[in-house]
Structures are given as C-alpha cells and as structure tokens.
Amino acid sequence: MGMKNKLFEQIDFPIEEYNGINFSTKKEIVIRKNANTKSIFPQMKNQLEINIMESGIYEIKENEMCNKNIKINISKNLTVFFIEKNITKQKVSFNDITFNLEEDVKLKHLISEELEKGFNNRYYSLKKNSIIEIEYISMCNIINETKLVVDLNGINSQVDINLVAIANNKAKKVYQVEVNNNVESTKGEIWQKGVCLNGGKIIFNTTSMINKDCKKAENFQESRILLLDLAAKGEVSPNLLINHHNVLASHSASVSRVNDEELYYFQTRGIDKKMAQYLMTISFVKPLFDKIVDEKLRDKLINKILERLNNV
C-alpha cells in the first residue's frame, strides 16, 4: 500500500485524546446496507461514531474496544493506520465495527486479539480509489466467531486481507470472510492461514462475489490450515460467485497435517519436536507477517504466537 514510515513513529495515545477526531454517541442499533451483514448483537444499543479528519495513527485499546458498536468515517485523501488491541479477561467480548472510506483513502487496519470468547462483526465500505490492507491476528482462548465483509463500491477500490489464526487447547474459531466487487475495475485479495493443535479447530468460510457489469474486476483467495497433531481439526469452504465474463478470479484451499518426515529431519539435527513445530509454524505464517512494515511490531506479534503455541 505504500504506507509512509512516519505513520509508525507514535502509537501510544488513546483515540479520545487525539484532536483529529470528533465523535458522538447515537442511541440506535447498527443496520447494515445488506441484510446479510446486520448486527448479530441485539443487546448492543449505543453506537459510537468517529470521524477521522486527518492522516495519522489511531489506536483504540482493549478496554475501549470490547463490547462496543462503532462506526468510523474516514474523509477523502487520507492515509490512516488504525490499530485494535483486543485483550481482556472478560468471559465474553463483542465488537461490531463499521468503516466507511471516502474517495482516495489508504487505510491499514491492524487487529490483534487475545480474548476468552470473542464475537465480531466488521464491515468496510470503499469509494473510488480507496485501498485497505487488513492484518488480523487472532489468538482467542476458547471461541472466536468473526464475520468480515468488504464492499468495493468505487472504481479502482482495493482490499488485501491477511488473516492468521491460532487455535489450541480445544479452542474453536470460525471466520466468515466476504469480499464483494460491486463496480468495475476493483480488486480483492484474501489470504488466510490457521494453525491448530491440542484439539483446536479452525473453520474458514470464504466468499468472493463479482457482481453483474463489474468488468475488469479481480478477486483472489487462498486459505491454508496446518494441523500440528491428530486431535487438531480444520475446515475450509472457498466460494467464488461470478456474474461477469471479463474478470480475473481464483481460489485455493488446503487442510494438511504437519509433515512427519520434516519433523524427523529436525529431530535428527538435535531439535526437539516442540521447537520443530515452532519453526514450521513460523515458516507457515511468516509470508503474511512480512506485510507488516514495522519490524518491532511484527516481531512482537510473532512472539505472541510462539507464546500461544507454548500454552498447551
């Protein structure tokens, strides 16, 4: 996306204290444009609306993000790095978040989750020439159910989704990801990788929709799940729905167990089984982490994954 390095210089301010944001609370339930994306959290009645008026880094910390219904509007011609850190000891956490991008916006959205039970709706609407890069690292302990929908509503709008999920100790995680090419000359990419062990289970339900009259649209998806032991489970359901002939689209998917020969090779070189699994997991997910420009932030997230793999 060509994010400027200066966007990574300072990230330690809460969003309320930043003078580039105006927000107000509305007493209403969020209603999506498409009935299929309406909120699944009827108990959430108050919506916080935030209008971002200038380029920069914006961070909402965990105690502000959990159990919130938020609408974020980003004005024209801005470059924005938006950070979510969802970490809480609450038994159940809900997040319902909408992003509306005006024309010529560049948004990088980093989501890092360490919850007990997390339920999420995220919806993105893009106008002409707007671009989103989404980095989503999910490490919930018990249950994570996420629906992520992107509507490419403007010519030359683009989205690049990179999702990494870790499921261990019988955790169950379900991700429903949808990218809709609603006008011509739009592009969507979905890259998902999951790692399961000790009875953990990951399900990727992925849909790419290219609608009628959307010539020169592109939509690609790849979903891979790595199973580190016999108790681990994974399911992948890729869907391409194409209503125009002059487009580019493809999907690939796999669920595979760790290669016993590779594990044996590591062990013959004096590396124990757990360390070999660490190395193989990092090799598996690293291509998605390489898209995170800030090296310190990237290393921190990789270390979080290693901690989670050790929690068995």
N, C-alpha and C positions, 0 to 999 in steps of 0.2 A: 504493500500500500504506500510505501514511501513516507512513513511517519517521520517527522523531524525529531532528531535526538533530544532537542530541548524539552519535548513532552515528557521525558523520563527523569528530569532533574529533581523534581519535588513531588512527592506523593503523600505527604503526611498531614494533610489538612482535611477536616471533615467538611462535607459538602455544604452544610448550613453556614459555615463561616466564610465561604468564598463569595466575594462581591459580584462575581459574574453570573450569579444565579438568582432568579426570582421564583418563588414558589408559593402556592396557595393550596389549601385543603378543600376538597369538594365532597359533599355528602352524597355519594352515589356509587353504585356498583359499576365496574368497568364493563362496557359492552363492546365486543369486537365488531369489525366490519363484516366478518364472515361468521355465521352462526357456529361453525365448527371450531372457532377459536375463542368462544366466550369463556369467561372465567369459570373455573371449576371450584372456586372457593366462595360460596354464597355468604359465608359468615363475615367476609371482608367488605365492609360498607363504606369506608372512607378512602378516598384516593388523594395521594399527594402528587400534585402536578408541578414539574420543574421545567423552566425554560432556560436553556443554555444559550447565552448571547455572545460568547467569545471563545476562541480556541484555548485549549489547555488541558490539564489533567483534572479529573473529577473522581473522587473516591467516596463511596458510602460504606461505612464499616459495618461489621456484623450485627451489632445491636440495633442499627438503623434499618438493615435490610430484611431481617427476619419478620415474618407476619406483616408484610407491607404490600400495599397496592399502589403502584407508582406509574405515572405517565411522564415521559421525558421527551420534550420537544427540542430539537437542535436546529438553530437558524442556518440560513444559507452561508455557503462558502467557509465553513469552519472545519478545523481539524481537531478532533476530540479523542482523548484517551480516557475511557470510563472504566473504573475498577470496582468490582464487587468482591468483598471478602466475607463469605458467609460461614462464620464459625460460632457455634452456640451450643450450650449444654441443655437447651430446651428439648423436651421429648419430641415435639413435632413443630416443624417450621414451614411456613407458607410464603411464597413470593410470587407476585403477579405483576409483571413489569412490561410496559409498552414503550418502544422507541419510535418516534416519528421524525424522520430526516427530511429536511427541505432539500432544495437543489444544491449540488456541488459540495456535499458534506463528505468528509472522510472520518469514519468512526472506527476505533479499535476498542473492542469490549472484552475485557479480561474477567472471567468468572472463576473463582476458586472456592470450592465448597467442602466443608468438613462438618456435617450435621449428623444428628442421630437419625431422624426421619425428615426427609425434605421433599416437598411437593412444589413444583414450579411451573408457571406459565410465562413464556417470554415471547413477545410479538414485536416484529420490526416491519416498518413501512418505509420504503425508499422512493424518493422522487428522482428526477432526471440527474444523471451524472454522479449520483451518490454511491459511496463504497463503504461496506462494512467488513471488518475482519473480526471474527468471534473466536476467542480462545477459552475453552470451557474445560476445567479440570475438576472432576467430580470424585470425592472420596467420602461419601456418606457412610455411616456405620451400619445402618440396618436397612432402610428403604430410601430409594430416590426415584421419584416419578417426575419426569420433565417433558413438557411439550414446548417445542421451539419452532415458531412459524415465521418465515420471512416472505414478505410480498414485495417483489420487484415491480414497482408501479411506474417507474420513469425510464425513458430511453437511456441506455448506457449505464444503468444501475447494476451493481455487482455485490455479491456476498461470498465470503470464504469462511466456512465453518470448520473449526478444528476441535474435536471433542475427544478427551481422554478420560476414561473411567476405570476405577479400581474397585473390585468387589471381592471382599474376603470375609471369613467368619460368617457364612450363610447370609450375607447381605444380598438384597435383590434390587436391581436397578433397571428401570425401563425408560428409554429415550425415544420419543416420537418427534422426529425432525422433518419439517416440510419446507421446501423452497418452491415458490410459485413465480414463474415467468409470466407476468401479466401483460407486458407490452414487448415490442420487438427490440432486438439488439440488447438483451440483458443476459447476465451470466451468473450462474450459481454453482458453487463447489462445496461438497460436503465430505469431510474426511473424519472418520471415527475409528478409534482404537480402544478396545477394552481388554483388561487383564483380570482373570478370575482365579481364585484359589480357595481352599478350605470350605467348599460348599457355596461359594459366592456365585451369583448368576447375573448376567447382563443380557438385556434384550434391546436391539436396535431396530426400530420400525422407521424406515426412511422413505419419504415420498418426494419425488421431483415432478412438478407439473408444468408443462409448457402449454399454454392456452392457445386458442384459435387466433390466427392472424399475428402470431408472435414470430415473424420470420427473423432469421439470424440469431435466434436465442440459443443459449448454451446451458446445459445442466449436467453436472457430473457428480457421482457419489462413489465412495469407497468405504466399506465397513469391515473391520477385521477384529476378531476376538481371539485371544490367546488363553488357553486353559492350562494352568500350571499343575493340576493334579486330577485324579479321577473323580473327585467329588464336585469339581467346578463344572458350571453349565453356561452355555451361551446360545443365543438365537439371533439370527439376522433376517430381516424381511425387507429387501430392496424393491422399490416400486418406481417405475417410470411411466408417467401418463402424458402422452404427447398428442397434441391436436393440430400439428402443422408439419409439413414435409420438409421445409427448408431450415433445419435446425441441426445442432450437434448435441448428442446426449449419450451417456453410457453409465453403467453401474458395475461394480464388482463387490463380492462379499465372500467372507470365509470365517469358519469357526474351526480352530485347529488346536490340538494338544501340543505341549512342548515336545520338541524332538529328543527322544531318548538317546540317540546317537550323539547329539550335540552335548547333552548333559554328561554322558560318559566321557566324551573328549575333554570337557572341562575338568572332570574328576581325575583323569589320568595325568593332568597337568598340576595336580595338587590343590585344585579349587573345589571346596565342598559344594554340596547340592544347593544350599540356600544362596550362597554367593553366586553360583552359576545362574540361578533363577533371577537374581538381581540384575546381573549383566545382560541376560537375554531380554528381560523386561525393558531395561533402559534402551537397548538396541531397537526394540519393537516400537516404543513410543517416541523415541528421540526425533524422528523427522517432523513430527508435529510441534514439538517444543522448539525446534530450530527456528520457527517462525516468530518466536518471541524475541524482539530486538534487544531488550535489556538483559545483559548477561547475568547480573546478580539476581534479578527476578527469576530468570529461567532456572538457575542453579537452585534457588530456594524451593521452587515448585518440584523439581526433580527429587530433591532431598525429602520433600513431603511424601512423595510416592514411595521412596525407599522405607520411610518410617511406617507407612501403612502396610507394606509388604512384610515388615518385621513384626507387625501386630497380629500374630497368628497363635 
